[in-house]
């Protein structure tokens, strides 16, 4: 909000906060020269080569932020694994390990500071939802558990699913995507695409509320997929095998984009992620051209009972 000047009420001041950049140094140049801001003061900058200590300082600062992102990712995976260990046997009433699993983690590339207070994050996780098959996600009937720096939702009712949001702006989603039928165990393609779209949309809405602006990293993993066929289900109940990993039991990859791009082009990002997934499980035909990948995306929309993209 504008602040009126005490000396001249016709003029106003604004307080502007700019996040510390992990891609520093940045310069604002004008005809009056270049100034460098240090704490509360600005001083004229005389161009010169950076010293070793200055370069090392910037490199160390970026390295610390990258280590923080990796730590948050490992912690989310460890929490999901503990969730599986404690609850999966009773969920499936089996001693068999969990089946094919999808994991998506969306995080700032450089998490240098918490973006939101824990109580505010808890409110957002309660208030923000996305419709899938005319049911809200995450369901308001599920408990929201507080863990260190995080709000976590565990679903062992309708589907085996893990949802985590933390104060650093990281969102982790993981669920079993393996089904069983007359053809044995398989991965349902429409369900997989629908889940990916659902997670992207929920994270997009959360980041809008958190107010993050910067670069994001999307870490995607499919686990326990060795010799698990991927099937497309037809409207009349027919099924079509479209892919299967014959050597890899796990695939994992990362992709970066800006928060602005994520806000405006969610489906384009989904397309890039799906293209990598289906090439990895030996289904290049499904994403061979724009028409094919558009059809894959439409499958996810129909599974979620969302309005068509066109």
C-alpha positions as CSV (number, residue, x, y, z in Angstrom):
1,X,0.0,0.0,0.0
2,X,1.2,3.6,-0.7
3,X,2.6,5.5,2.3
4,X,2.1,9.2,2.2
5,X,5.2,11.4,2.5
6,X,5.3,13.2,5.8
7,X,6.8,16.3,4.2
8,X,4.5,16.4,1.1
9,X,1.1,14.6,1.3
10,X,0.7,14.8,-2.5
11,X,3.6,12.3,-2.8
12,X,3.7,8.7,-1.7
13,X,6.4,6.1,-1.0
14,X,6.3,2.3,-1.5
15,X,8.2,-0.4,0.4
16,X,9.5,-3.0,-2.0
17,X,11.0,-6.3,-1.0
18,X,13.2,-8.1,-3.5
19,X,14.3,-11.7,-2.8
20,X,18.0,-12.3,-2.6
21,X,19.0,-14.0,-5.9
22,X,21.0,-17.1,-6.3
23,X,22.0,-15.9,-9.7
24,X,23.8,-12.8,-8.4
25,X,25.4,-10.4,-9.1
26,X,22.8,-8.3,-10.9
27,X,23.4,-4.7,-12.0
28,X,21.0,-1.8,-12.8
29,X,22.8,0.4,-15.2
30,X,21.9,4.0,-16.1
31,X,23.7,7.1,-17.3
32,X,24.6,7.9,-13.8
33,X,26.6,4.7,-13.4
34,X,26.2,1.5,-11.5
35,X,25.4,1.3,-7.8
36,X,25.6,-1.7,-5.5
37,X,23.2,-2.2,-2.6
38,X,24.8,-3.6,0.6
39,X,22.4,-3.9,3.6
40,X,21.0,-0.4,4.1
41,X,23.4,1.5,1.9
42,X,24.2,1.9,-1.8
43,X,27.5,2.9,-3.2
44,X,29.0,3.7,-6.6
45,X,30.5,0.6,-8.2
46,X,33.7,0.8,-10.1
47,X,34.1,-2.0,-12.7
48,X,36.8,-4.4,-11.8
49,X,37.5,-8.1,-11.9
50,X,35.9,-10.1,-9.1
51,X,38.2,-11.5,-6.5
52,X,38.5,-15.2,-5.8
53,X,36.8,-14.7,-2.4
54,X,33.8,-12.9,-4.0
55,X,33.4,-15.7,-6.6
56,X,33.7,-18.3,-3.9
57,X,31.1,-16.6,-1.8
58,X,28.5,-16.7,-4.6
59,X,29.3,-20.3,-5.5
60,X,29.0,-21.4,-1.8
61,X,25.7,-19.6,-1.4
62,X,24.2,-21.3,-4.5
63,X,25.6,-24.7,-3.3
64,X,23.9,-24.3,0.1
65,X,20.6,-23.6,-1.6
66,X,21.0,-26.7,-3.8
67,X,21.8,-28.9,-0.9
68,X,18.7,-27.6,0.9
69,X,16.5,-28.6,-2.0
70,X,18.1,-32.1,-2.2
71,X,17.6,-32.4,1.6
72,X,13.9,-31.5,1.3
73,X,13.5,-34.0,-1.5
74,X,15.2,-36.8,0.4
75,X,13.1,-36.1,3.5
76,X,9.8,-36.3,1.5
77,X,10.8,-39.6,0.0
78,X,11.8,-41.0,3.4
79,X,8.5,-39.9,4.8
80,X,6.6,-41.6,2.0
81,X,8.6,-44.8,2.5
82,X,7.8,-44.8,6.1
83,X,4.1,-44.3,5.2
84,X,4.3,-47.3,3.0
85,X,6.0,-49.4,5.6
86,X,3.5,-48.5,8.3
87,X,0.2,-48.5,6.4
88,X,0.5,-50.4,3.1
89,X,0.2,-53.9,4.5
90,X,-3.1,-53.2,6.2
91,X,-4.3,-51.1,3.2
92,X,-3.9,-54.0,0.8
93,X,-4.1,-56.8,3.4
94,X,-1.0,-58.3,1.9
95,X,2.7,-58.9,2.6
96,X,3.6,-57.9,-1.0
97,X,5.5,-54.7,-1.6
98,X,3.8,-51.6,-3.0
99,X,3.2,-51.7,-6.8
100,X,4.0,-49.2,-9.5
101,X,4.2,-45.8,-7.9
102,X,4.2,-42.2,-9.2
103,X,6.1,-39.5,-7.4
104,X,6.0,-35.8,-8.3
105,X,7.9,-33.1,-6.3
106,X,7.7,-29.4,-7.3
107,X,10.1,-27.1,-5.5
108,X,11.9,-23.8,-5.9
109,X,15.3,-24.5,-7.6
110,X,16.9,-22.4,-4.9
111,X,15.0,-22.6,-1.6
112,X,16.9,-19.9,0.3
113,X,14.2,-19.0,2.9
114,X,10.8,-20.2,4.1
115,X,8.0,-18.7,2.0
116,X,5.1,-19.1,4.4
117,X,4.4,-19.6,8.1
118,X,3.3,-23.0,9.2
119,X,-0.1,-21.9,10.4
120,X,-0.8,-20.2,7.1
121,X,0.3,-23.3,5.2
122,X,-2.1,-25.4,7.3
123,X,-5.0,-23.1,6.3
124,X,-4.1,-23.2,2.6
125,X,-3.9,-27.0,2.7
126,X,-7.4,-27.0,4.2
127,X,-8.9,-24.4,1.9
128,X,-7.4,-25.1,-1.5
129,X,-8.6,-28.1,-3.5
130,X,-9.1,-29.3,-7.1
131,X,-12.0,-31.2,-8.5
132,X,-11.3,-34.7,-9.8
133,X,-14.2,-36.9,-10.8
134,X,-16.5,-34.4,-9.0
135,X,-14.7,-35.0,-5.7
136,X,-12.4,-32.5,-4.1
137,X,-8.7,-33.1,-3.9
138,X,-7.3,-33.3,-1.2
139,X,-10.5,-34.5,0.5
140,X,-11.6,-32.3,3.4
141,X,-12.4,-35.5,5.3
142,X,-8.7,-36.5,5.6
143,X,-6.6,-35.5,8.5
144,X,-3.9,-32.8,8.0
145,X,-0.9,-33.8,10.1
146,X,1.8,-31.3,11.2
147,X,5.4,-32.5,10.8
148,X,8.6,-30.5,11.0
149,X,8.2,-27.7,8.4
150,X,5.4,-29.6,6.7
151,X,1.7,-30.3,6.4
152,X,1.1,-33.9,5.4
153,X,-2.1,-35.7,4.2
154,X,-2.2,-39.5,4.2
155,X,-5.0,-41.2,2.3
156,X,-5.6,-44.9,3.1
157,X,-9.3,-44.9,2.3
158,X,-10.0,-44.3,-1.3
159,X,-6.5,-44.7,-2.6
160,X,-3.0,-45.1,-1.2
161,X,-1.7,-41.5,-1.5
162,X,0.8,-39.2,0.1
163,X,0.6,-35.4,-0.1
164,X,3.1,-33.0,1.5
165,X,3.5,-29.2,1.5
166,X,6.3,-27.5,3.4
167,X,7.1,-23.9,4.3
168,X,10.0,-23.8,1.7
169,X,7.5,-24.0,-1.1
170,X,8.0,-27.6,-1.9
171,X,5.0,-29.9,-2.8
172,X,5.3,-33.7,-2.9
173,X,2.7,-36.1,-4.3
174,X,3.0,-39.8,-4.4
175,X,0.5,-42.6,-5.0
176,X,0.3,-46.2,-6.2
177,X,-0.8,-46.3,-9.9
178,X,-0.9,-50.1,-10.3
179,X,-4.2,-51.9,-10.8
180,X,-5.3,-55.5,-11.1
181,X,-7.6,-57.1,-13.6
182,X,-8.0,-60.1,-15.9
183,X,-4.8,-59.1,-17.6
184,X,-2.9,-59.2,-14.3
185,X,-1.1,-56.2,-12.7
186,X,-0.9,-53.1,-14.9
187,X,-0.6,-49.3,-15.0
188,X,-3.8,-47.6,-16.0
189,X,-2.7,-44.8,-18.5
190,X,-5.7,-42.5,-18.1
191,X,-5.4,-42.7,-14.3
192,X,-1.7,-41.9,-14.5
193,X,-2.2,-38.9,-16.7
194,X,-5.2,-37.7,-14.6
195,X,-3.1,-37.9,-11.4
196,X,-0.2,-35.9,-13.0
197,X,-2.6,-33.2,-14.2
198,X,-4.3,-33.1,-10.8
199,X,-1.0,-32.7,-8.9
200,X,0.2,-30.0,-11.2
201,X,-3.0,-28.0,-10.8
202,X,-3.0,-28.3,-7.0
203,X,0.6,-27.2,-6.8
204,X,0.0,-24.4,-9.2
205,X,-2.9,-23.0,-7.1
206,X,-0.9,-23.4,-3.9
207,X,2.1,-21.5,-5.4
208,X,-0.2,-18.7,-6.5
209,X,-1.4,-18.3,-2.9
210,X,2.1,-18.6,-1.5
211,X,3.3,-15.9,-3.9
212,X,6.5,-17.5,-5.1
213,X,8.2,-16.0,-8.1
214,X,11.3,-17.7,-9.5
215,X,12.6,-20.9,-11.0
216,X,10.9,-24.2,-10.2
217,X,12.2,-27.8,-10.5
218,X,9.9,-30.7,-11.2
219,X,11.3,-34.0,-10.0
220,X,9.3,-37.0,-11.4
221,X,9.8,-40.7,-10.6
222,X,8.0,-43.9,-11.5
223,X,9.0,-46.9,-9.4
224,X,8.4,-50.7,-9.4
225,X,7.5,-50.6,-13.1
226,X,9.7,-53.5,-14.4
227,X,7.5,-55.7,-16.7
228,X,4.4,-53.8,-15.6
229,X,2.4,-53.2,-18.8
230,X,0.8,-49.8,-19.4
231,X,-2.8,-50.1,-20.7
232,X,-5.2,-47.7,-22.3
233,X,-8.8,-48.5,-21.3
234,X,-11.5,-48.1,-24.0
235,X,-15.0,-46.8,-23.4
236,X,-16.5,-50.3,-24.0
237,X,-14.2,-51.9,-21.5
238,X,-11.6,-53.0,-24.1
239,X,-7.9,-52.6,-23.2
240,X,-4.9,-51.9,-25.3
241,X,-1.3,-52.5,-24.2
242,X,0.8,-49.5,-25.1
243,X,4.1,-49.8,-23.3
244,X,6.2,-51.7,-20.8
245,X,9.6,-51.3,-19.2
246,X,11.6,-54.4,-19.9
247,X,14.8,-53.5,-18.1
248,X,14.3,-50.5,-15.8
249,X,12.4,-50.9,-12.5
250,X,12.6,-47.1,-11.9
251,X,12.8,-44.0,-13.9
252,X,13.6,-40.5,-12.5
253,X,14.1,-37.2,-14.2
254,X,13.9,-33.5,-13.5
255,X,12.7,-30.5,-15.5
256,X,12.9,-26.7,-14.7
257,X,10.7,-23.8,-15.6
258,X,9.8,-20.4,-14.3
259,X,6.9,-19.9,-11.9
260,X,5.3,-17.6,-14.5
261,X,5.4,-20.3,-17.1
262,X,3.9,-22.8,-14.7
263,X,1.0,-20.4,-13.9
264,X,0.2,-19.8,-17.5
265,X,1.2,-23.0,-19.3
266,X,0.4,-25.9,-16.9
267,X,-0.6,-28.3,-19.8
268,X,2.6,-27.6,-21.8
269,X,4.6,-28.6,-18.8
270,X,2.4,-31.7,-18.3
271,X,3.1,-32.6,-22.0
272,X,6.9,-32.4,-21.5
273,X,6.7,-34.6,-18.4
274,X,4.4,-37.2,-20.1
275,X,6.6,-37.3,-23.2
276,X,9.6,-38.3,-21.0
277,X,7.5,-40.9,-19.1
278,X,6.2,-42.7,-22.1
279,X,9.5,-42.8,-24.0
280,X,10.9,-44.3,-20.8
281,X,8.4,-47.1,-20.8
282,X,8.8,-47.9,-24.5
283,X,5.7,-46.2,-25.9
284,X,7.1,-43.6,-28.3
285,X,4.0,-43.9,-30.6
286,X,1.9,-42.3,-27.9
287,X,3.9,-39.1,-27.9
288,X,5.3,-39.2,-31.4
289,X,3.6,-36.0,-32.6
290,X,1.5,-33.1,-31.4
291,X,-1.8,-34.9,-32.2
292,X,-0.8,-38.0,-30.2
293,X,0.3,-36.1,-27.2
294,X,-2.8,-34.0,-27.3
295,X,-4.9,-37.2,-27.3
296,X,-3.0,-38.4,-24.2
297,X,-3.7,-35.1,-22.4
298,X,-7.3,-35.4,-23.4
299,X,-7.5,-38.9,-21.8
300,X,-6.4,-37.3,-18.5
301,X,-9.0,-34.6,-18.8
302,X,-11.8,-37.1,-19.4
303,X,-10.6,-39.3,-16.5
304,X,-10.7,-36.3,-14.2
305,X,-14.1,-35.3,-15.6
306,X,-12.6,-31.9,-16.5
307,X,-13.9,-29.7,-19.3
308,X,-12.2,-30.5,-22.6
309,X,-9.1,-28.5,-23.5
310,X,-10.7,-27.0,-26.6
